[in-house]
Amino acid sequence: MSADLSPLSLAERHRDTLDQALETIRTRAYWSPYPEHPKAYGDAEEGRAAFEALLGGRFPFASEQPGTDGWTGGEQSPYGIELGVQYPHPDPDVLLPAMRAAMPAWRDAGPEARAMVCLEILARINARTHEFAHAVMHTSGQAFTMAFQAGGPHAQDRGLEAVAYAYAEQVRTPGSAEWVKPQGKRDPLGLRKEFTAVPRGIGVVIGCNTFPTWNGYPGLFASLATGNAVLVKPHPRAVLPLAMTVAAARDVLAEAGFSPDLVCLAVERPGEGLAKTLAVRPEVRIVDYTGSTAFGDWLEANARQAQVFTEKAGVNTVVVDSTDDYRGMLGNLAFSLSLYSGQMCTTPQNLLIPRDGIDTESGPRTYDEVVADLAAAVDKLLGDDARANALLGALVNPDVKARLEAAPGMGEVALASRAVDHPDFPDAVVRTPALVRLDTAKPDAEAALMAECFGPVAFAVAVDSTDAAIRLLGRTIREQGAMTVGGYTTSPEVERQLVEVCQEECAQLSLNLTGGVYVNQTAAFSDFHGSGGNPAANAALCDAAFVASRFRTVEVRRQA
């Protein structure tokens, strides 16, 4: 039997959570309603069994989507197993009008009702976190713990964060107002005014291979909470987690009395290029995209009828000037380079180290010593295969493996990548990171350090000085973009310069991280993922700008 999803029941269930989310985006403090620990989510084996029950057949939607003209699929787990799930393929000429027809009732429900339905969807997803973890693991290649946390509670946090921002922006304007203008001795002028947040139209979420839920939920829930219908177009290699998300959303919408066609799934046939077709449809007014720079640039140039939000590629840089915790710095960098085999848009790529070396609490270290010590720290971290598998996960696709194999041709190898056997998945492609030396004094270094090399490849770049490193950092952000910047220094002046260049070029900066927080991690409700101010992304997850243009306010005036 379905739960009571009346407006009163939903408000009783979720109002406190929304209020706390609204408070937290104001204070930027730590908070999450979704526990990170697997023991908070019941029987892990039930989750695994639920995931396995989805494999090898047609994906079970409770209600059929309009315009299904066939079935398609073909996901292969990076861990070597065939998923074999088939998904409905859409006819946009039928599906998009049906989605558009579902929007008026959703618009009329208002911001409060929409927010509560979105929170119920997130609660349903949260209850199935074990199942989602396996789906994320076997489509992205993340190790299970990371898939559980990043694909589960952390992704759900980002979805809730988007709902909170969307709600706050929509209720900033009152629903109605009495307007009275004095006219001296004459009768005053009076109007009754109503203000309604109206959606732009259909939003399309174009999913990514590496973080299908974490990167997909902000756009999905921001658009849905502001009254838009949402068509989810997953990456062909990572459909299942987003199909499960769409199914959960459709169930909740139907139970709450709305059309399930407010959220639909669009899975492409091999080589079809469905995202390009959908992005320029006149019904589509919002596009959320995470992926390559080339397609992100195409969307920004061609989807002119839509508001386009992109997260593309960048070259993330760390400036190493000096440190008072040398061992902590090395350990922190080693973990950052190793986590998920460097397959994060926030992973450091270029480590800029003065050619004459750096100062530490135990004396100076030369460039060669810093590089050798970092290589040793990575080696030690990943020396045990069980720990390595838990940190690295699997390479998500053959393109990443090809870049890793090409890395030795870019410079002198300081740390060679090695293959790691996975005890449970013998066909998984698991590789440790490669660390390659570059020197800005050599002309062939330019091509490598000024282009993104997504995956487990990092460059230890010898530069003339810290000043030269900061100049190169600014140029890199300006020309190539950056999702993250790191800096290590004991000098107040160098710190000031790092802050100045990141503010000038609009990049997020982390300074002197030596403990359990890493440059490639961001926390919902507190950290901004990307800035929207450099070429790596035109939006930040999540701020008011990410939600405000997904709706417009329409005013109706009546004579009082």
N, C-alpha and C positions, 0 to 999 in steps of 0.2 A: 504494500500500500504506500502511496506517495505521502511524503511529509506535508504538513500544513504550510503552504507558502503564500498565505495571505499577507497583505502589506503589514498588518499588525504583528503577525507571527515573525515575519522576517526582521522587522524593526526590533522586536524583543530579543531576537537571537543575535543580531549583528550590530546594533547601534553603538554599543560600548566599544566594539573593535574599530568601527569607523571613527568614533570620537578620539580614540587613542592614536590612530593613524594621523588624524588631522593635527593633533597636538605634537606628534613626533616630527612631522615635516616642518613644523615651526621651530622646535627646539634643536633638531638634528641630533638628538641623543640616541643611544642604542635602544632598540626595541624590536621584537618580532613576536607575533602571535602564533607562529608556526615552529614547533621545536625542531632542532637539528638532529636529535638523536634517534636512531632507528627504533629504539625500544618504546618510544612514545606512540608508535603506530601499529601496535598489535602484532599479529603473527606474520613474520617475514615470509614464511613458506606459502601462506595464502596469497601474498602479493606476487611471488614468483609463479605460482600456479595460475593466477589470473592473467599474468603476462603470457605465459606459455599457451594458455587457452585461446589467445588471439592469433596465434601463428598458424600459417598454412591454410587460411580460408578467407572468406569475405569478411571485411570489418563489419561488426554488428551495430549499425545505427538503429536506435529504437524507432525513429521516424525517417522515412525515405526523403532524401533531398529532391527538390524539383529539378527537372532537366538532366537526370542521369542518363547518359547515352552509351554506357559501357562500364567496364571495370578495368583497372590498371594497377600496377604495383611492380615490385622487383627489388625491394631493399635487401642488401647484404650486410650483415653485421660486420663491423671492423674486427670482431673477434672470430670471424670465420663461419658463422652459422647463417643459413638461409632463413629469412623471416617468412617469406611466402605469403604475405598479407596482400589482399586485393582491396582496392578502394574505388568508390564511385568516381567516374570521370564526368565532368560537367559539360553541358551545352550552355555557354554563357547567355545565349539569346533567350533561354527559358529561365535559367537560374537567377540572373541579375534582376529581371523584372519582379520575380517572386520575392526576392529579398527587399527590393524597394517598397513593395506593397506592404511588407510587415512593419515598416518604420513608423507610420503615423501613430499607432497605438503606443508604441514604445516611446515616442517623443512626448505624447500627452501624459504618460505616466509620471514624468517629472524627475528631477535629479535624485531625490531621496529614494524613490522606488527603484530606479535604475541601479543606484549604488548598492542597495540591499540585495537585489538579485545577483549582482556581480560578486558580492561577498559570499552568497550562498554557493555560487559556482566554484569559487576558490575553496570553500570549505569542503565541497564534494571531492574536488581534486586532491586536497590535502589528506583526506581520509584514505586515499588510494596511493599514498606516496611510495610505498614499497613497489607497487605495480609500475608506477611511472618511472621509478629509478631503473628498473630493468629495461624499460622501453628506451629511456635516454641512453643508458649504457650501450645498448646494442644497436643504436643508430649513430651515436656520436663517437663511440670509442672511449668515452670517459671511464675511468676505473669506478667500481661500484660506489664507493663512499662519496666520491665527488659527484657522480650521477645522482645519488640520493640527495645530497645537500644542495648542489647548484641547480639540478634539474627539478628538485622538489621544493623544500621550504624557501630557499633563496629566490627561486623563480616566482613562487607564490607571493613572497614579500614584494617583489617588483611589480607584480600585478596589483596588489593591494595599494601600493604607493601610487600607482597611476590612477586608481579609483579615487583615492583621497585628493590628489591634485585636481582631478576632473570635477569632483563634487565641490571643492572649495571655489574653483573658478566660476562654476555655474550659479552658485548661490550668492556670489559677491553682489549681484544685482538683485534687488527684491522682486518678488513676483508681481507686485502691484504697488501703485502709489497714487495718492490724491495730490493734485497740483493746483494750487491756488495762488494767483498773482493779483496783489492789490492794485486798484485803479483809482486811488484817491477817493473823490466823492462819488464816483460811479461804482456800480456793482463789480466785485472782483471777478476775474476770469477763472473758470474752474474746469479742469479736465480729470477724468479717471484714466489712468494709464496701466496697461498690463505688459509685462515683459516675459517672453518665453525663450528659453534656450532651445534653438532648433539645430538639428544635425546638418552636417554638410551633405552627406550622402553615404554611399557604400565605401567602407574602408577595406583595402586589401593588405593583408599581412604576408609578406614574402619571407618565409622562414629560412634559417641558416642550418648548415650541417652540424656545426660544433655545439651550439647551445640552443636547441630548438625551442625549449620552453623559456629559459632565462631571457633570451633575446626576443622571443615572440610575445610573451605576456604583456609587456608594457604597452605596445601598440594595440593589441587586441582589446585590453580592458580600458585603455584610454578612449578608444573609439566607441566601444559598447556603452560605457558609462555616460558618454556625452550624446547618446541617442542614435548613433549610427549602427547600421547593420555591418557585419564584419565577415569577409570572405578570407579564409585562411588558406594560403597557397604554400604548402611546405616545400622544403628542399627535397628533391627526389630520393636522396639517401636517408632522410630523417623525417619520414611521414608519421610514423606510429604515435609518438608522443603528442603531436598536434592533432591527430585524428581522435585520440582519446580525450583531449581537451575540448574539441568541438562537440563530441558526443555528450560530454558532461554538461556543457553549456546548453545544448539543445534540450536535454532532459529537464534542466532547471527552468528554462524559459517556458517550456510547455506546461510544466506543473504550476508555474506562477501565472498562467493565463495569457501568455504572449506567444506569438508565432515562433516556433523553433527555427524558422528560416532567417531569423536575425543573425544567426551564426552558421556558416556553412563551410564546407571543405572543398578545395579544388586541387586535385592531384593530376599531374600531367602524365601523358604518355611519353615514352623515351624519345628524347630529342624534339619534343613538341614546342618548347619555348612558351608555355602558357602564361608565364608571368608577364612577358612583353605584350601579349595580346590583352590581358586583363588590365594592365596598367594604363592603357590609353582609352579604355572604354568610357563613354560619356557618363555612365552611371557611377563610375568610380571617382570619388572625390578626395580620397585619402589613400596614401600608399606608405606603408612602413616596411623598410628594407634593411637587412643586414647581410653583407657579403662583399664581393669584389668591388674595387674602385671603378672598373670599366662599366659594369652594369649599373652601379649607383649613379655614375655620371650620366649614363644614358637615360635613366629614370628622371633625373633632375632636368634634363634638357627636353625630354619628349612627353612626359606625363604632365602636360601644361594645364590640363583641366583639374588637376589634383594638387592637394597639399602633400608634398613628398618629404618624408623623414628618413634620412639615410645614416647608417653606420657603415663606413667603408674601411679601407686599409690605412694604416699609418706606420711610421717607424718610431717605435718607442725607445727612448734613450735614457741612460743613467750616466750622470757625471760623477766620477770618483775623484775627489780632491784630497780628502783627508778623513780620518775617523778616529774616535777614541774607543772603539770596540771592534778591532780588526776581525777577530774570530766571529763575532756576531754579524758583521757585515757580510763576510764570506758565506756564512751559513744561510743568511737571508737571501742573498743573491742566488746561491746554489738551488735553494728550494724554488725560488721564482722562475728560474730557467727550466727546472725539471717538471713542475706541475703540469699535468695533462700534456706532456711532451711539447710544451711551448705553443700549443694550439689554442691560444687565447688571444683575443685582440688587444689585451693589456700586457702581454708578456714582454719584458725587456728584450731588445734586439742588439742595440749598440751600447757598449760600455766604453765610455770615453775616459781614458786614463793618461795623465801626463807622461810623456816619454821619459822624463827624469824621475818619475816615481811619485809616491804619496807619503805623507806623514801619518804615523799611527801612534797609539799610546805606548808602544814598545820600541819606537824608533822608525826611521824611514824604511820604506820598501820600494824597490825598483819596479819599473813596469813589468819586467820579466818575472820578478818574484810574485807580484800581484796576480799575474795571469796563471802562473804555475800553482799558486796557492788556491786560486778559485777552481782550477781544474781538479786539484786534489780534493777540494770540498765537495764538488759534484760527484767525483768518484766514490768518496766515502759515503755520501748520502745514498747513492744508488748501488753500492757494492753488494748488498744482499738482494737477491732476485725477488724475494717476496715483497720487500719494501719497494723495490723499483717498480714492480707491477702495480702496487697500490698507488703510487704517485704518478706514474707515466700514463697509464691507460694504453690504448692502442692508437696507431696512426689512423686518422679518420678516412683518408683516401689516398690513392696512388700518387696524386700530385704532391702531397706532403713528403712522401718517401722519395720522390724524384728530386725535390729541392734539397733534402738531407744528403742524398748521394752526390749531388753536385757541389756541395759545400767545400770539399777539399780543393776544388779548382779555383776557389775565390781567394785563398790566402794560405798562410802556414797554419797547419792544424795544431792547436795547443791541447785539445782533448778530442780524441776520435770517438765517434758514436759506436756503440756496440749493440748487438741484438740480445734481447732478453727472452728466454723461453717462458711461456705462460702455462702453469700446471693444469689449468682447467680448459684452456682454449688453445690447442697446439697450432692452429692456423692464424692466430692473432699476430699482427706485425707490431712488435714492441721494440722501441729503440731509445737509447739514452741520448742526451743532447750532445751536439758537437760544438766545440768552442774554437773559433778561428781567429788568428791574429791578422789585423790590418794595420797599416800605417799611413796616415794622411800625407806623409812625405812622398809616397809612391802614387803615381797617377792612376794605377789600376784599382786603387782602393775606393775611388769615388763611386763607381757603378754599384759596388756591393753595399756600401753603407748608406746610400741614398735611395734604396729600394727595399720594400718589405720582403722579408724572406720568412713567410709564415711557416711555423713548425719548430722543431727542436734544433735550431741553429742560432747561435749568438756570436757576435763579433767583439773581440777585445781590441779596441781601436786606440793606437798610440797617437797622441796629439802633442803639439808643441808645448802647451801649457794649459792651466785651468782656464785662463782667459780665452784661449783658442777653443777649448771644449765648449764654453758657454756660447761663443759665437757660432760654432757648428750646431749646437743644440737649437739656437734660435732659427737658423737657416733650415734645419731639418723639419722643425714644426711648421714653419711658414710654407715650405715647398711640398712636403710630403704628409704633414699632419702627424698627430700623436694622440693616442688615447690616454697614455700615462707618461709621466716623466719622473725619474728618481734622481736624488742627489745625496752625496755623502760629503760632509765638510764639517770641520770644527771652527771655521772662520766665519765670523758674523758678516764680513764683507762679501765673501763668496755666497753665503746664504742669501744676502740681499740681492746679489746679481741674479741668482737662480730664480728667486721669486719674481724679480722684475721681468726677466725674459719670458717666464711662463705667463705672467699677467699680460705682457705686451702681445704675445702670440696666442694667448687663450688656450692654455693646456693645464691639465690637473697635475699637481706636483706632490710627491711624497719625499720627505726629508729624513735621512738617518734612520731608516727602518732596520732594526737589528734583532727584533723579537719575533713574536708570532703573528704579526700583521705584515702582509707582503704587497708590493707595489701593484701586482696584478689582481688584487682582490678589492672589491668595493661593496659597501654595505648599504642596502636599501634604507630609505628614510633619512640617511645621513650623508652618504657620499654621492656625488654626481658622477655618473658613468659617461665619460666624454664631456665635452663642453659645448659643442655646437659652434665653436668659434675658430676651428682650424680644419684643414682638408680631410681629416680622418672621419668627421661626422658633422652633419648639419643640425644635430639635435643632441640634447642631453637627457639621459635617463636618471631621474625624471625631474623636470621643473615645470613651472607654470606655462612656459612657452611650448612645452611638449603637448599640452592638452588644450590650450586656449583657442587655437585656430581650428579645432575639430568641430566647433559649433559656433553659431552666431546668435545674437540676441535680436529677436523681432519684437517690435513695439506696436501695440494697438492702443490708439487714443479714442476716448469717447467724451462727448460733451457731458459735463457734470449736471 
